[in-house]
Amino acid sequence: MKKKQTRRSFLKTMIGGMLAVVGLGSGGYFYAREVEPGLLDIQSHEISHALIPKGMDGFRIVQFSDTHLGFHYSLKQLEKLARKITNLKPDLIVFSGDLMDDPNSYESPNEIISILQELKAPAGKYAIFGNHDHGGYGTELYQEVMDASGFTTLLNEGVSIERTGESFYLLGIDDKMLGKPNIAKPLENVPKNIYKILLSHAPDVADEAAEFDIHLQLSGHSHGGQIKVPLIGALVVPPYAEKYHEGFYFIGPEESLTLYVNRGLGTTRLPFRFMSKPELTVFTLKNKA
């Protein structure tokens, strides 16, 4: 059985990753601290499935995640991100957790609200809790900020997303590390033969989600490892992102669940990214006849 990573071992591993970057020389250190964290990789993917209605063909979902505002991710960066999201003309916007790095010490939550209010999507804006959103007794503050920003926070809840009289279901669960996630609850009263998308901050929840009738899971939390070393890969993976930490995975006996792990936008613990650029993701739904 794989040994579960503790907060202390996670931090030790991250420090080791930092030392690996430093070991690449002063140029590597400068790039990992000052350059790569400020870059943005916009990933675009098509998601095809027979249960996606024809009326949803071309439906665009934009996912952003893990801004960690207050720890080397600024309001100015968030403003720039919001403009990029708007230019992508999303039908639906989802945020997969960790808005502020330390909610109760963040000085300008009202400024976050004014930026997120500018985001528009005809099918709505939805969010879930990450571990940092709960951390430091920040649960209520995060909920207030997202409510005021026009986001609906899904806390073990599901909602029907509709267009042209056809629909799919969006489900959202609480954070695995500091919350009380319950996958079964948002599935109550949801029809079986309908396409379902799960938002879970923690990617490793996918092993459990694959036991349910869920087709796509969107997650964050991992930062893609935040620091990667050539030929070795990710050095830093937090608890509940140790198995799945970047990109696509196909899970279950018949690979019935597709998982996508977004690398997020900010950094945490240490202000470095190396070979793990900040990411904004666009998913275009397609009916697979």
N, C-alpha and C positions, 0 to 999 in steps of 0.2 A: 504493500500500500504506500502511495506517495505521501511523504511527510508534509503536513500542512505548514505553510509559511506563516510565521508570526510577524507582528509589526517590527519587532527588533531585527529579525533576520532579513526582513524586507529592506529596512534602512541600511543594514550592513551590506547587503547586495548592491544597493544603489550607490553607496560610497565606493564600493569596488568598481562599479561601472564608471564612476567619475574618474577614479584613478586610471582606469584603462584609457579614457579619453585624454587625460593629462599625459599619459605615456606616449600618445601619438605626437606630442610636441606642442609648443605654444600655439601653432596654427590650428591644430585640432581643438585645443581648449577654446580658442577665440571663436571658431566656427560653431562649436557645440553650445556655447553660451550666448553669443551675440548674433549669429546668423541664422542657423536652422530654426530656432524657436520662433523667429519672425517670418518664416516662409509659410506658404499655404498651398497645399496640394488638393485640388478639387477633383475628386474621383467620381466618375459617372458609370453607372451599371444598369443593365436591363434585368428585370426580374420577370421571368415567364412562368406561368402556371395555368393549368386547365381551369382552375376555380376562379381565376381573375376574370371578372365579367368583361365582355366586349366593350361595354360602356365605360370601362376604366382604362382602356387602351390609351397609353400615353400619359397616364396620371403620374405626376412628378412629386416625389417625396424628398425633401431635403432634411438630412440629419446633421446636427452639430452636437458636440459633446465636450465635457471636461475643460471648460474655460479656466477654472481655478482663478477667477478674478482676485486680485490682491496679492498674488504670488507670481510676479513677472508676466502677468497678462493684464493689460491696461484697458480702461474704458475707451481709449482711442482705438485700440485694436478691435474692441467689440463693435464700435461704430463702423469701422471699415468692413468687418465681417458682415454686419447687418446689411450694408449696401450690396455686398456680393450676393448674399442670399436673395435679396429683392430682385437683383438682376437675373437670377436663375428662374424667376417666375414659378415658384413652387405652388402646387395645389394643396400641399400639406407640409407643415413644418413640425419636426420632432426634436426635442432636446433630451438627451439620454443621461443627464445627471452631472453633478459636481460643478455648480455655477460659480460659487465663491469658495476659495480655498479654506477660509476660516470665517464663516458667516457672522459670528458675533463680534468679530473685531474689524469687520469691513466698514469703512467710514461713509461710503456713498451709495447705499442701496437704492435711493431714489433716482440716482443717475442711471443705474442699470435699467430701471423701469422705463425711463423715458426713451432709452435706446431700443429695448425689446418691444415696446409698444409700436414702433415703426414697422415691425415685421408684419406682413400681410400674406394670408393664404386663404383662398375661398373655402377650403374644407376644414380650416381651423389650425390651431397651434396647440401642441400637446407636449407635456413634460413628465418626467419621472424623477424620483429621488435617487441620488447617489450617496455614497457614504459620507462625503464632505458636506452634503446638504443637511444631514442629520448631525454631523459632528459639532462639538462645542455647544450643544443645546440649540442648534440653529434651525431645527425643523420648522417651527412656526414662522420664522423670518423668511425662509426659503419659500414656504407656501404663500406668504403674503406678497412677496416680490413677484412670483409667477402669476398669482391671481391678478395683481395690479397691471401686469404686463400683457394681459389678455391670453395667457396660456392656461389650458386646463390640465391640472396635475392628476394623472391617473395613479391612484393608490390602491392597487389590487382591484382595478376596475376595467371595464371594457366599454367601447362606444362604437356605434355603427357609423362608418364613413361612407357618404352617399354622393353619387353623381349620376345624372340622367336616369334616375330611378333604379340604379343598381348600386351594390355596396360590397364592402369588405369590413371586417372587424379589426379595430385597433385595441390591443390589450396592454395594460401597463401594470407592473408589479413593483413593490417596495424593494429597497436595496437589500442585498443578501448579507452584507457585513454588519450593518447597524440597524436595519429595519426588520420588518416581519413580512417577507414575501409569501404570497399565496397564489400559485398559478391557477388552481382550480376555481377560485372565487370569480374572477372576471369571465370565466367560461360558462358560468351559470346562465341558462336561457339563451345561449348562442347557438344558432342552427349548426348542424354538423357539416352540411355541404356548402360551406362558405369559406372564403379565403381569410386567414387570420394572421395578423402580424403582432408579435409580442415585443414590447419595449422592456428590457431588463438591463440595468446598469452593469451588472456582473455577467460576463460572457459565459462562465462555466455553469451557469444555471441551465444552459442549453441541454445538458445531459438529462436533466429532469423534464425540461419542456418537451423533449422529443417523445416522452411517454404520453403526451397529450396531443390533441388534434390541432397542432400549430404548424404553420408552414414557413414562416420567416421570423427570425429573431434579430433585432437590432440592439447592439450593446456598445459600451464604451469602456471606461475604467482602466484599461491596460496601458494607455498611451502608446500602444504598439511596442511596449518595452521601454520606451523613452530613450534608452541608450542601447545601441546594437553594435556588435563587433563583427567585422567581416569573417566569414566561415564559421562563426560561433552562433550569431543571432542575438536575440534579446537577452540582456543581462538582468534587467529589472522587470519583474512581473509581480503585481500585487496579489494578495489572497483573492481567490475567486476569479482570477484571470491568468491562472498558471497553465491551464491546458489550451485555452483559446485566447490569442492575444492580438491578432491582426488579420483583417481581410475575411475571406469566405471559408466556411467549413460546412460539410454536409454530414448530418448526424442522424443516427437511428439505424435500425436494421435495414431499412429500405431507403436510407438517406432522405427521409421524408421532411426533415427540418433543415432549412438553410439558415445558417448563422452568419451575420456580418458583424465584425468588430471594428469600430471606428477608432482611429488613433488619437482622437481628441485634439484640442487646440492649445491648451496651456501645459504647464509643467507643475510638478509637486515635489516636495522634499528637497530637491536640488534643481537649480534653474538650467538644466541641460537637456538638449535633444541631439542625438547623433544617429543618422541613418533612420530616423523615424519622424518625418516631417509632420507638422500639424495638418489635420485633414478636415475637409468639408465634403460630404458625400451626397450625391444625387442618385436616387433610384427611380427608374421609369418602369412602370408596370405594363406588362403585355399579356394579352390573352393567348394561351397556347392551345390552339384548336385541336 
